[in-house]
Amino acid sequence: MLSLKKQQAHFGEWSLLFPANSAILVQKLRYRYRLYPHPHQKLALARVFGCARVVWNDALALSQDLYKRGQKYPGGAALQKQCITQAKWTPERSWLAEVSNVSLQQSLRDLDQAFRNWWRNKGKSRAPRFKKRNNRQSIRFQSNAFLVEGRKLRLTKVGSIPINWSRDLPATPSSVTIIKDCAGRYCASFVVEVERPKLPASSKTVGIDLGLASLAVTSEGEKIAPPKFLRSALQRIRRLQRSLSRKEKGSHNRQKARLRLARAHVQVADQRLDHLHKLSTRLIRENQTVVLEDLNVSGMVKNRKLARAIADAGWRLLRTLLESKAEIYGREVKIISRWEPTSQTCSACGHRDGKKSLSVRAWRCSACGAEHDRDVNAARNILAAGLAARLNACGAEGKTSVLASGSEVGTHLNQGVQPCTT
């Protein structure tokens, strides 16, 4: 397994990797720590997890029923009154009074926010769904329901839980989320308001082509090999999966086999997250602008021959980390259209040489005779397209096109626009 610090790779760690700067911003970040509850505390947490899950599911079912009858969404206050206050007086939900009311109310606030996000971004985010007891569990406590006591975290109606303080909290937390993952690990995620410095401005820009033979290829010619964590652990995962399939459903041995399999998957996920955190941090530190291609990952994983390798690469996670860190530290991440012919265009002269099969890793331009590595050429074209989009953002109108390097970078725009010479 990874060390505890690697497992706790999160947005809060980023400041340790950057130098201080005079430009200070106040931002809210999360700091995550491992919890080690005692057996009786695990039972108390399981009770809170279950109550919060039931309240969420009851409110979601009520909202869907009202929608089918043509009525409007009742709102968070009405849902709290019906699904918590009134439900406690019924024989079916009387056990809701045994847990803290704070986590139940927060569960409905999260549902209300989930509905608002869905309405605001229809087509991009999915509707709220019912929660299951075997999936990842989480509950949130506000500042009036928890207290940090030395090496322990006290939760209302749960008790003081031992916590591993791998680093100090930089400020007083406003809330804490208790998480139990599928592998049975407990974590506490604190929200704190801290000062985060911006990185000093840099003149470097880089285009990145994501792939399978190389995880990332930069426009400067650097190739980053894919770590292939899932492929390395596949033999052990298959063995654990076979062991799980032989266990009787509902038995204790099946539950223990399920936890062993979940821990193997969690180890792979931790290794991948740690690697992508380090890669994204380095790219953000070294470059002012990072240009990526908008990949249709959800469509690409439908290819049964490449789905496992694509999922193991973690392209979408890398993009998410780059965008988040760029926002915090004053960098820029630009995304170009997936339809740009980056693999068909010569980065030296701009000649479009037609489609090429994936087996073609190097080719010669028929117009200028330049020899290209397929991935490096695509990365340079991605960078050129990002710079062309920047010209459009400065006042020109039209569609960007991938054209060559240096002074030959151009757009399908007004011809009077000065080309970028970066």
Secondary structure, 3 states (H helix, E strand, C coil): CCCHHHHCCCHHHHHHHCCCCCCEEEEEEEEEEEECCCHHHHHHHHHHHHHHHHHHHHHHHHHHHHHHCCCCCCCHHHHHHHHHHCHHHCCCCHHHHHCCHHHHHHHHHHHHHHHHHHHHCECCECCCCCCCCCCCEEEEEEHHHEEEECCEEEECCCEEEEEECCCCCCCCCCEEEEEECCCCCEEEEEEEEEEEECCCCCCCEEEEEECCCCCEEECCCCEECCCCHHHHHHHHHHHHHHHHHCCCCCCHHHHHHHHHHHHHHHHHHHHHHHHHHHHHHHHHHHCCEEEEECCCHHHHCCCCCCHHHHHHHCHHHHHHHHHHHHHHHCCEEEEECCCCCCCCECCCCCCECCCCCCCCCEEECCCCCCEEEHHHHHHHHHHHHHHHHHHHHCCCCCCECCCCCHHHCCECCCCCCCCCCC
